[in-house]
């Protein structure tokens, strides 16, 4: 009975260990063969042979577990090294080797150590060193993510003040989703995505500003010797009304600020003229000579 109990315990242990292993390695397959032989010996009443075979099955099952653990460690090391390489490439593409030479240098040193450990099949150490390399780059990415999110949040605040939520609901919603994504990515330490989404928010709001300020709301009279500013010439500018005959609109709106309100011809360099909307178009900001404006076209009635 004692031998029988020992046999059953050995078989149970071997089966338990094997169940935790992958079934595509020679050690595991050998343990199954030995267990089958042990069972046959047991059925034949050869308990000593059964116990010996079961013990061998257990040894092969342990070898299988060791093999599987090694393969898993190698996989983790592979993934960690690939992640570190990707992060270093990302940082170098952004010029971090110049702006953050210490962190990038440390990451490269750790990655080199990880590669050497991997070659020596010291997979656990390879994983640790590769993760250290990735963490060095994360220091850079985290700082950039914080700056990008702060910029995006400031842009959202400006957008709220400018009424973009009501004036451009679709674009505003996209920007709002982007900043939400950025904060969520930052919270999960995915700093690269956080930067990408924060920048997307800023870009979306910048596009709204371009659309919102398609035409200036204020024009400052300029001193142009070869073609002096006058109301009809100002109205004729493509970024104003693109129509010289609209000059009375500018005059009527601004004449109370003229030195001589009764004389539309008396304007002077530096004088600010408000350009009112004539067709429901959005106007914002002061005319900037360095900026390109699309020609104004009043919608047909």
C-alpha positions in Angstrom: 0.0 0.0 0.0 2.8 2.4 0.8 4.4 1.8 -2.6 1.0 2.4 -4.2 0.5 5.7 -2.5 4.0 6.8 -3.5 3.3 5.8 -7.1 0.1 7.8 -7.2 1.7 10.8 -5.6 4.5 10.7 -8.2 2.1 10.4 -11.1 -0.1 13.2 -9.8 2.9 15.5 -9.4 4.1 14.7 -12.9 0.6 15.4 -14.4 0.3 18.6 -12.5 3.6 20.0 -13.7 3.0 18.9 -17.3 -0.4 20.6 -17.3 1.3 23.9 -16.7 3.7 23.5 -19.7 3.4 23.9 -23.4 2.8 20.7 -25.2 5.1 21.3 -28.2 8.5 20.5 -26.6 10.3 17.2 -26.5 10.6 17.2 -22.7 6.9 17.4 -22.2 6.2 14.7 -24.8 8.8 12.4 -23.1 7.1 12.9 -19.8 3.8 11.8 -21.3 5.4 8.7 -22.8 6.9 7.8 -19.4 3.6 8.4 -17.6 1.8 6.1 -20.1 4.5 3.4 -19.4 4.1 3.9 -15.7 0.4 3.3 -15.9 0.9 0.2 -18.0 3.5 -1.1 -15.4 1.0 -0.3 -12.6 -1.8 -2.2 -14.3 0.5 -5.2 -14.8 1.3 -5.1 -11.1 5.0 -4.1 -11.5 4.8 -1.4 -8.9 8.6 -0.8 -8.6 8.9 -0.2 -12.4 5.8 2.0 -12.3 7.2 4.1 -9.5 10.6 4.4 -11.3 8.9 5.4 -14.6 6.6 7.9 -12.8 9.7 9.5 -11.2 11.3 9.9 -14.6 8.1 11.4 -16.0 8.3 14.0 -13.2 11.9 14.9 -14.1 11.0 15.4 -17.7 8.0 17.5 -16.7 10.3 19.7 -14.6 12.6 20.0 -17.6 9.6 21.0 -19.7 8.7 23.7 -17.2 12.2 25.1 -17.2 12.2 25.1 -21.0 8.9 26.9 -21.1 10.0 29.5 -18.5 13.1 30.1 -20.6 11.0 30.6 -23.7 8.7 33.0 -21.9 11.7 34.9 -20.5 13.1 35.2 -24.0 9.8 36.5 -25.4 9.6 39.1 -22.6 13.2 40.2 -23.3 12.4 40.4 -27.1 9.4 42.6 -26.4 11.3 44.8 -24.0 14.2 45.3 -26.4 11.9 46.1 -29.3 10.1 48.6 -27.1 13.3 50.3 -26.1 14.5 50.4 -29.7 11.3 52.0 -30.8 11.4 54.6 -28.0 15.0 55.5 -28.8 14.2 55.9 -32.5 11.2 58.1 -31.6 13.4 60.3 -29.4 16.1 60.7 -32.0 13.6 61.6 -34.6 12.5 64.5 -32.4 16.1 65.7 -31.9 16.2 64.5 -28.3 19.9 63.4 -28.8 20.6 67.2 -28.9 18.1 68.5 -26.4 18.4 65.6 -23.9 21.8 64.0 -24.6 22.1 62.6 -21.1 18.8 60.6 -21.2 19.3 59.4 -24.7 22.9 58.4 -24.0 21.8 56.4 -20.9 19.0 54.7 -22.9 21.5 53.6 -25.5 23.9 52.3 -22.9 21.2 50.3 -21.2 20.0 49.0 -24.6 23.5 47.8 -25.5 23.7 46.0 -22.1 20.3 44.4 -22.8 21.5 43.2 -26.2 24.6 41.6 -24.7 22.7 39.9 -21.9 20.3 38.5 -24.5 23.1 37.1 -26.5 24.3 35.4 -23.4 20.8 34.0 -22.8 20.5 36.0 -19.6 17.0 36.9 -20.6 15.8 38.2 -17.2 18.7 40.7 -17.1 18.1 41.6 -20.7 14.5 42.5 -19.9 15.5 44.6 -16.9 18.1 46.6 -18.9 15.8 47.1 -21.8 13.1 48.4 -19.6 15.6 50.7 -18.0 16.4 52.1 -21.5 12.7 52.6 -22.2 12.2 54.4 -18.9 15.1 56.8 -19.7 13.2 57.9 -22.9 10.0 58.1 -20.9 11.5 60.8 -18.8 11.8 62.9 -22.0 8.4 61.9 -23.4 6.7 62.6 -20.1 8.0 66.2 -20.0 7.1 66.8 -23.6 3.6 65.3 -23.0 3.1 67.6 -20.1 4.1 70.6 -22.2 1.9 69.5 -25.1 -1.1 69.0 -22.9 -0.6 72.4 -21.2 -0.5 74.0 -24.6 -3.6 72.2 -25.8 -5.5 73.1 -22.6 -4.6 76.7 -23.0 -5.8 76.6 -26.6 -9.1 75.0 -25.5 -9.5 77.9 -23.0 -8.9 80.4 -25.7 -11.4 78.5 -28.0 -14.0 78.7 -25.2 -13.5 82.4 -24.9 -13.8 82.9 -28.7 -17.1 81.0 -28.8 -15.8 78.1 -30.9 -18.0 75.7 -29.1 -21.1 77.3 -30.6 -19.6 78.7 -33.8 -17.7 75.5 -34.8 -19.4 72.7 -32.9 -18.0 69.8 -35.0 -14.4 71.0 -35.0 -14.6 72.0 -31.3 -15.9 68.5 -30.5 -12.9 66.9 -32.3 -10.5 69.1 -30.4 -12.2 68.2 -27.1 -12.0 64.5 -27.8 -8.3 64.9 -28.7 -7.4 66.6 -25.4 -9.4 63.9 -23.6 -7.5 61.2 -25.3 -4.2 63.0 -24.5 -5.0 63.1 -20.8 -6.1 59.5 -20.8 -2.9 58.4 -22.5 -0.8 60.4 -20.1 -2.6 58.8 -17.2 -1.6 55.3 -18.6 2.0 56.5 -19.2 1.5 56.3 -23.0 3.4 59.6 -23.4 3.9 59.3 -27.1 0.2 59.0 -27.8 -0.4 61.8 -25.3 1.8 64.1 -27.3 0.3 63.1 -30.6 -3.3 63.7 -29.4 -2.5 67.0 -27.6 -0.9 68.2 -30.8 -3.9 67.1 -32.8 -6.1 69.2 -30.4 -3.9 72.3 -31.0 -3.9 71.7 -34.8 -7.7 71.4 -34.9 -8.1 74.6 -33.0 -5.6 76.4 -35.2 -7.6 75.4 -38.2 -10.7 76.9 -36.6 -8.8 80.1 -36.0 -7.8 80.2 -39.7 -11.4 79.7 -40.6 -12.7 82.1 -37.9 -10.3 84.8 -39.0 -10.8 84.3 -42.7 -11.2 88.1 -43.1 -10.0 90.8 -40.7 -12.3 92.7 -38.5 -10.0 95.7 -38.2 -7.9 97.4 -40.9 -5.2 99.9 -40.0 -4.7 102.6 -42.7 -1.3 102.2 -44.3 1.0 104.7 -45.9 1.4 103.5 -49.5 3.0 106.3 -51.6 2.4 104.6 -54.9 -1.3 103.9 -54.2 -2.6 105.7 -51.2 -5.2 104.1 -49.0 -8.7 105.5 -49.3 -12.0 104.0 -48.4 -12.9 102.8 -51.8 -9.4 101.2 -52.3 -9.7 99.6 -48.9 -13.1 98.2 -49.7 -11.7 96.9 -52.9 -9.0 94.8 -51.2 -9.9 91.1 -51.7 -9.6 90.4 -47.9 -12.0 93.3 -47.1 -15.0 93.3 -49.4 -13.4 92.7 -52.8 -15.7 95.4 -54.0 -14.8 99.1 -54.2 -18.5 100.1 -54.2 -18.9 98.9 -50.6 -16.8 101.8 -49.2 -19.8 103.5 -47.8 -20.3 100.5 -45.4 -16.9 101.2 -43.9 -17.5 105.0 -43.8 -20.9 104.8 -42.1 -19.6 102.4 -39.5 -16.5 104.4 -38.6 -17.3 108.1 -39.5 -17.9 109.0 -35.8 -14.2 108.3 -35.2 -13.0 110.5 -38.1 -11.3 113.7 -37.5 -13.9 115.2 -39.8 -17.0 112.9 -39.7 -18.4 114.6 -42.7 -15.4 114.0 -44.9 -14.9 110.4 -46.0 -11.7 111.3 -47.9 -9.9 112.3 -44.7 -8.2 109.2 -43.4 -4.7 109.0 -42.1 -2.0 106.3 -41.7 -2.4 104.4 -38.4 -6.1 105.1 -38.2 -8.1 101.9 -37.2 -11.1 101.1 -39.3 -13.6 98.5 -38.1 -14.7 96.3 -41.0 -18.3 95.1 -40.3 -19.7 91.9 -41.6 -21.9 92.4 -44.7 -23.0 88.9 -45.4 -22.9 87.1 -42.1 -19.2 86.2 -42.6 -17.0 85.8 -39.5 -14.4 88.5 -39.1 -11.8 88.5 -36.4 -8.5 90.2 -35.6 -6.6 93.0 -37.3 -5.3 92.7 -40.9 -1.9 91.2 -40.9 0.1 91.9 -44.1 2.2 88.8 -43.5 -0.9 86.6 -43.5 -2.6 85.1 -46.6 -6.3 85.7 -46.7 -8.7 84.1 -49.1 -10.6 86.6 -51.3 -14.0 87.5 -49.9 -17.0 86.5 -52.0 -20.4 87.7 -50.8 -23.0 84.9 -51.2 -25.5 85.4 -53.9 -29.0 86.2 -52.8 
